[in-house]
Amino acid sequence: MLYDDTSVSAIIKGLSGDSDVSHVTPDDASDFKEEYIIKLESMNEFLKTELDDKNNQIQSLQTILSQQQQLLLYKQQKIQNYLKKIQRLKNGGNGGNKITF
């Protein structure tokens, strides 16, 4: 550790606007550390939850993207099939009667 408990207490009191650090005890620093650890754990849980939410959103978006790609491929295949039928009809593939457009 870079600072001992008394130094940490003095820094905390100084940052809080209390310029009289003569009454700072190691217990004050210990209490601050415990509160700080609790806050960090709480933040960590919040960030885990946020990360899980974002991962779920990404998964949902990937599913939607995959569905859209499949739909696009299906539509492209349908269009190609229609174009082939039209070409066959133009070339007389309807029993010998050529269709002109």
PyMOL commands that place a pseudoatom at each C-alpha (Angstrom):
pseudoatom trace, name=CA, resn=MET, resi=1, chain=A, elem=C, hetatm=0, pos=[0.000, 0.000, 0.000]
pseudoatom trace, name=CA, resn=LEU, resi=2, chain=A, elem=C, hetatm=0, pos=[1.291, 3.461, -0.831]
pseudoatom trace, name=CA, resn=TYR, resi=3, chain=A, elem=C, hetatm=0, pos=[-0.260, 5.195, 2.193]
pseudoatom trace, name=CA, resn=ASP, resi=4, chain=A, elem=C, hetatm=0, pos=[-0.930, 4.093, 5.730]
pseudoatom trace, name=CA, resn=ASP, resi=5, chain=A, elem=C, hetatm=0, pos=[-4.390, 4.342, 7.278]
pseudoatom trace, name=CA, resn=THR, resi=6, chain=A, elem=C, hetatm=0, pos=[-3.687, 7.652, 8.965]
pseudoatom trace, name=CA, resn=SER, resi=7, chain=A, elem=C, hetatm=0, pos=[-2.505, 9.205, 5.703]
pseudoatom trace, name=CA, resn=VAL, resi=8, chain=A, elem=C, hetatm=0, pos=[-5.567, 7.933, 3.889]
pseudoatom trace, name=CA, resn=SER, resi=9, chain=A, elem=C, hetatm=0, pos=[-7.780, 9.352, 6.622]
pseudoatom trace, name=CA, resn=ALA, resi=10, chain=A, elem=C, hetatm=0, pos=[-6.067, 12.709, 6.401]
pseudoatom trace, name=CA, resn=ILE, resi=11, chain=A, elem=C, hetatm=0, pos=[-6.495, 12.769, 2.621]
pseudoatom trace, name=CA, resn=ILE, resi=12, chain=A, elem=C, hetatm=0, pos=[-10.179, 11.871, 2.938]
pseudoatom trace, name=CA, resn=LYS, resi=13, chain=A, elem=C, hetatm=0, pos=[-10.810, 14.535, 5.517]
pseudoatom trace, name=CA, resn=GLY, resi=14, chain=A, elem=C, hetatm=0, pos=[-8.866, 17.060, 3.466]
pseudoatom trace, name=CA, resn=LEU, resi=15, chain=A, elem=C, hetatm=0, pos=[-10.901, 16.306, 0.368]
pseudoatom trace, name=CA, resn=SER, resi=16, chain=A, elem=C, hetatm=0, pos=[-14.127, 16.559, 2.293]
pseudoatom trace, name=CA, resn=GLY, resi=17, chain=A, elem=C, hetatm=0, pos=[-13.289, 20.100, 3.343]
pseudoatom trace, name=CA, resn=ASP, resi=18, chain=A, elem=C, hetatm=0, pos=[-12.336, 19.249, 6.912]
pseudoatom trace, name=CA, resn=SER, resi=19, chain=A, elem=C, hetatm=0, pos=[-8.980, 20.938, 7.346]
pseudoatom trace, name=CA, resn=ASP, resi=20, chain=A, elem=C, hetatm=0, pos=[-8.498, 19.713, 10.914]
pseudoatom trace, name=CA, resn=VAL, resi=21, chain=A, elem=C, hetatm=0, pos=[-6.984, 16.243, 10.461]
pseudoatom trace, name=CA, resn=SER, resi=22, chain=A, elem=C, hetatm=0, pos=[-5.625, 15.912, 13.982]
pseudoatom trace, name=CA, resn=HIS, resi=23, chain=A, elem=C, hetatm=0, pos=[-8.634, 13.877, 15.068]
pseudoatom trace, name=CA, resn=VAL, resi=24, chain=A, elem=C, hetatm=0, pos=[-8.469, 11.394, 12.151]
pseudoatom trace, name=CA, resn=THR, resi=25, chain=A, elem=C, hetatm=0, pos=[-8.098, 7.835, 13.307]
pseudoatom trace, name=CA, resn=PRO, resi=26, chain=A, elem=C, hetatm=0, pos=[-7.185, 4.644, 11.489]
pseudoatom trace, name=CA, resn=ASP, resi=27, chain=A, elem=C, hetatm=0, pos=[-10.769, 3.499, 12.093]
pseudoatom trace, name=CA, resn=ASP, resi=28, chain=A, elem=C, hetatm=0, pos=[-11.975, 6.410, 9.941]
pseudoatom trace, name=CA, resn=ALA, resi=29, chain=A, elem=C, hetatm=0, pos=[-9.810, 5.144, 7.093]
pseudoatom trace, name=CA, resn=SER, resi=30, chain=A, elem=C, hetatm=0, pos=[-10.999, 1.588, 7.668]
pseudoatom trace, name=CA, resn=ASP, resi=31, chain=A, elem=C, hetatm=0, pos=[-14.637, 2.710, 7.529]
pseudoatom trace, name=CA, resn=PHE, resi=32, chain=A, elem=C, hetatm=0, pos=[-13.947, 4.622, 4.330]
pseudoatom trace, name=CA, resn=LYS, resi=33, chain=A, elem=C, hetatm=0, pos=[-12.269, 1.582, 2.773]
pseudoatom trace, name=CA, resn=GLU, resi=34, chain=A, elem=C, hetatm=0, pos=[-15.230, -0.632, 3.656]
pseudoatom trace, name=CA, resn=GLU, resi=35, chain=A, elem=C, hetatm=0, pos=[-17.684, 1.870, 2.195]
pseudoatom trace, name=CA, resn=TYR, resi=36, chain=A, elem=C, hetatm=0, pos=[-15.507, 2.235, -0.883]
pseudoatom trace, name=CA, resn=ILE, resi=37, chain=A, elem=C, hetatm=0, pos=[-15.341, -1.535, -1.346]
pseudoatom trace, name=CA, resn=ILE, resi=38, chain=A, elem=C, hetatm=0, pos=[-19.111, -1.792, -0.982]
pseudoatom trace, name=CA, resn=LYS, resi=39, chain=A, elem=C, hetatm=0, pos=[-19.580, 0.940, -3.588]
pseudoatom trace, name=CA, resn=LEU, resi=40, chain=A, elem=C, hetatm=0, pos=[-17.118, -0.766, -5.932]
pseudoatom trace, name=CA, resn=GLU, resi=41, chain=A, elem=C, hetatm=0, pos=[-18.926, -4.085, -5.535]
pseudoatom trace, name=CA, resn=SER, resi=42, chain=A, elem=C, hetatm=0, pos=[-22.220, -2.365, -6.244]
pseudoatom trace, name=CA, resn=MET, resi=43, chain=A, elem=C, hetatm=0, pos=[-20.781, -0.688, -9.329]
pseudoatom trace, name=CA, resn=ASN, resi=44, chain=A, elem=C, hetatm=0, pos=[-19.337, -4.005, -10.433]
pseudoatom trace, name=CA, resn=GLU, resi=45, chain=A, elem=C, hetatm=0, pos=[-22.758, -5.682, -10.169]
pseudoatom trace, name=CA, resn=PHE, resi=46, chain=A, elem=C, hetatm=0, pos=[-24.352, -2.818, -12.083]
pseudoatom trace, name=CA, resn=LEU, resi=47, chain=A, elem=C, hetatm=0, pos=[-21.747, -3.083, -14.834]
pseudoatom trace, name=CA, resn=LYS, resi=48, chain=A, elem=C, hetatm=0, pos=[-22.200, -6.855, -15.033]
pseudoatom trace, name=CA, resn=THR, resi=49, chain=A, elem=C, hetatm=0, pos=[-25.938, -6.344, -15.442]
pseudoatom trace, name=CA, resn=GLU, resi=50, chain=A, elem=C, hetatm=0, pos=[-25.378, -3.725, -18.119]
pseudoatom trace, name=CA, resn=LEU, resi=51, chain=A, elem=C, hetatm=0, pos=[-22.956, -6.017, -19.936]
pseudoatom trace, name=CA, resn=ASP, resi=52, chain=A, elem=C, hetatm=0, pos=[-25.441, -8.890, -19.809]
pseudoatom trace, name=CA, resn=ASP, resi=53, chain=A, elem=C, hetatm=0, pos=[-28.168, -6.596, -21.169]
pseudoatom trace, name=CA, resn=LYS, resi=54, chain=A, elem=C, hetatm=0, pos=[-25.912, -5.438, -24.004]
pseudoatom trace, name=CA, resn=ASN, resi=55, chain=A, elem=C, hetatm=0, pos=[-24.963, -9.031, -24.826]
pseudoatom trace, name=CA, resn=ASN, resi=56, chain=A, elem=C, hetatm=0, pos=[-28.657, -9.933, -24.985]
pseudoatom trace, name=CA, resn=GLN, resi=57, chain=A, elem=C, hetatm=0, pos=[-29.315, -6.964, -27.262]
pseudoatom trace, name=CA, resn=ILE, resi=58, chain=A, elem=C, hetatm=0, pos=[-26.448, -7.996, -29.525]
pseudoatom trace, name=CA, resn=GLN, resi=59, chain=A, elem=C, hetatm=0, pos=[-27.775, -11.561, -29.669]
pseudoatom trace, name=CA, resn=SER, resi=60, chain=A, elem=C, hetatm=0, pos=[-31.248, -10.300, -30.571]
pseudoatom trace, name=CA, resn=LEU, resi=61, chain=A, elem=C, hetatm=0, pos=[-29.871, -8.034, -33.274]
pseudoatom trace, name=CA, resn=GLN, resi=62, chain=A, elem=C, hetatm=0, pos=[-27.775, -10.870, -34.687]
pseudoatom trace, name=CA, resn=THR, resi=63, chain=A, elem=C, hetatm=0, pos=[-30.882, -13.050, -34.846]
pseudoatom trace, name=CA, resn=ILE, resi=64, chain=A, elem=C, hetatm=0, pos=[-32.832, -10.315, -36.625]
pseudoatom trace, name=CA, resn=LEU, resi=65, chain=A, elem=C, hetatm=0, pos=[-29.959, -9.736, -39.046]
pseudoatom trace, name=CA, resn=SER, resi=66, chain=A, elem=C, hetatm=0, pos=[-29.768, -13.442, -39.820]
pseudoatom trace, name=CA, resn=GLN, resi=67, chain=A, elem=C, hetatm=0, pos=[-33.520, -13.555, -40.474]
pseudoatom trace, name=CA, resn=GLN, resi=68, chain=A, elem=C, hetatm=0, pos=[-33.303, -10.533, -42.753]
pseudoatom trace, name=CA, resn=GLN, resi=69, chain=A, elem=C, hetatm=0, pos=[-30.444, -12.096, -44.695]
pseudoatom trace, name=CA, resn=GLN, resi=70, chain=A, elem=C, hetatm=0, pos=[-32.414, -15.334, -45.101]
pseudoatom trace, name=CA, resn=LEU, resi=71, chain=A, elem=C, hetatm=0, pos=[-35.448, -13.400, -46.288]
pseudoatom trace, name=CA, resn=LEU, resi=72, chain=A, elem=C, hetatm=0, pos=[-33.337, -11.426, -48.758]
pseudoatom trace, name=CA, resn=LEU, resi=73, chain=A, elem=C, hetatm=0, pos=[-31.806, -14.630, -50.121]
pseudoatom trace, name=CA, resn=TYR, resi=74, chain=A, elem=C, hetatm=0, pos=[-35.279, -16.165, -50.473]
pseudoatom trace, name=CA, resn=LYS, resi=75, chain=A, elem=C, hetatm=0, pos=[-36.539, -13.093, -52.351]
pseudoatom trace, name=CA, resn=GLN, resi=76, chain=A, elem=C, hetatm=0, pos=[-33.509, -13.108, -54.636]
pseudoatom trace, name=CA, resn=GLN, resi=77, chain=A, elem=C, hetatm=0, pos=[-34.087, -16.781, -55.461]
pseudoatom trace, name=CA, resn=LYS, resi=78, chain=A, elem=C, hetatm=0, pos=[-37.765, -16.102, -56.190]
pseudoatom trace, name=CA, resn=ILE, resi=79, chain=A, elem=C, hetatm=0, pos=[-36.853, -13.213, -58.490]
pseudoatom trace, name=CA, resn=GLN, resi=80, chain=A, elem=C, hetatm=0, pos=[-34.301, -15.371, -60.310]
pseudoatom trace, name=CA, resn=ASN, resi=81, chain=A, elem=C, hetatm=0, pos=[-36.902, -18.117, -60.762]
pseudoatom trace, name=CA, resn=TYR, resi=82, chain=A, elem=C, hetatm=0, pos=[-39.422, -15.623, -62.141]
pseudoatom trace, name=CA, resn=LEU, resi=83, chain=A, elem=C, hetatm=0, pos=[-36.816, -14.185, -64.493]
pseudoatom trace, name=CA, resn=LYS, resi=84, chain=A, elem=C, hetatm=0, pos=[-35.988, -17.691, -65.766]
pseudoatom trace, name=CA, resn=LYS, resi=85, chain=A, elem=C, hetatm=0, pos=[-39.681, -18.397, -66.360]
pseudoatom trace, name=CA, resn=ILE, resi=86, chain=A, elem=C, hetatm=0, pos=[-40.075, -15.110, -68.199]
pseudoatom trace, name=CA, resn=GLN, resi=87, chain=A, elem=C, hetatm=0, pos=[-37.024, -15.882, -70.329]
pseudoatom trace, name=CA, resn=ARG, resi=88, chain=A, elem=C, hetatm=0, pos=[-38.388, -19.343, -71.177]
pseudoatom trace, name=CA, resn=LEU, resi=89, chain=A, elem=C, hetatm=0, pos=[-41.720, -17.820, -72.122]
pseudoatom trace, name=CA, resn=LYS, resi=90, chain=A, elem=C, hetatm=0, pos=[-39.975, -15.249, -74.316]
pseudoatom trace, name=CA, resn=ASN, resi=91, chain=A, elem=C, hetatm=0, pos=[-38.015, -18.011, -76.010]
pseudoatom trace, name=CA, resn=GLY, resi=92, chain=A, elem=C, hetatm=0, pos=[-41.107, -20.053, -76.762]
pseudoatom trace, name=CA, resn=GLY, resi=93, chain=A, elem=C, hetatm=0, pos=[-40.963, -22.417, -73.863]
pseudoatom trace, name=CA, resn=ASN, resi=94, chain=A, elem=C, hetatm=0, pos=[-44.738, -22.460, -73.393]
pseudoatom trace, name=CA, resn=GLY, resi=95, chain=A, elem=C, hetatm=0, pos=[-45.513, -25.262, -75.818]
pseudoatom trace, name=CA, resn=GLY, resi=96, chain=A, elem=C, hetatm=0, pos=[-44.230, -23.620, -78.960]
pseudoatom trace, name=CA, resn=ASN, resi=97, chain=A, elem=C, hetatm=0, pos=[-46.046, -20.334, -78.730]
pseudoatom trace, name=CA, resn=LYS, resi=98, chain=A, elem=C, hetatm=0, pos=[-43.553, -17.534, -78.378]
pseudoatom trace, name=CA, resn=ILE, resi=99, chain=A, elem=C, hetatm=0, pos=[-44.690, -14.644, -76.201]
pseudoatom trace, name=CA, resn=THR, resi=100, chain=A, elem=C, hetatm=0, pos=[-43.569, -11.126, -77.009]
pseudoatom trace, name=CA, resn=PHE, resi=101, chain=A, elem=C, hetatm=0, pos=[-43.610, -8.286, -74.569]
for i in range(1, 101): cmd.bond("trace and resi %d" % i, "trace and resi %d" % (i + 1))
show_as sticks, trace
zoom trace
